[in-house]
Amino acid sequence: MSLKRHPMFFVLNLILPICVMIILNIFVFLLPPESGERVGYAVTVLLAIAVFLTISFDNLPATSSPRISSISLLLFADVCISGIIVVMVIVSLKFYHQEDRYPVSTFMRGFVNVSRRLRCQVCCCMRKREKYNEKENEEEIKWTDVGKEIDLVC
């Protein structure tokens, strides 16, 4: 007697829908904030994941030795990520619809300055790489030169 496992059932009925819902979670940030549907979309995806978890609970093993099944961990991670995305959408919409009379906090100013410096560093490094490719010289790209260009550009 030979026993064979056919994993296509689990792939089609569990893993692919989980992956689709993970991808749908990311698309919430493509919606324009003016439409007013961002929070509704994020909550709908979270509820779809919760319903899918309830339905698929019958197909998952109750316990597995010595640890929990990987699909259960993936579903739990998907629920957690979806919950975090709902919170992020609510906070981002709060900041988007906030009036202009409130000053920007020092934390946010520092965050923007750090991200601007990183972006400038990447842009300057790409410019130096383009110059290097155009000249076809053997000169070496040094980070100290890139830092000097950042101070000039920024």
C-alpha angles and dihedrals in degrees: 000000000000124000121204129189118220107201096183092093092060092041095052099037102036117013101042095048090049091052092048091052091049089054091046089055091061094051091067089082091058092064114097113249091227092066094069093220100102097092092042092051093047093049091046091054090047091052091047089054091048092050091047089051090053093048096044093047089089092058095048122085114256092222134000125196124269097359145004119289118266094237090056090052091048092051092047091049090049091053091048093048091047090051090050090049091052090052092046091051092050092048093045091051090049090056092043094054095040116119119253095239093081114089121238112256121244090242092059092045090053091047092052092047092051093048090047091052092049091049091048090049091054093046093049092048090051091049091051090049090052091049090049092051092047095050094038089210125153093236116131123237108238125196091222089063090049090052091053090051091050091057090050095047099040 
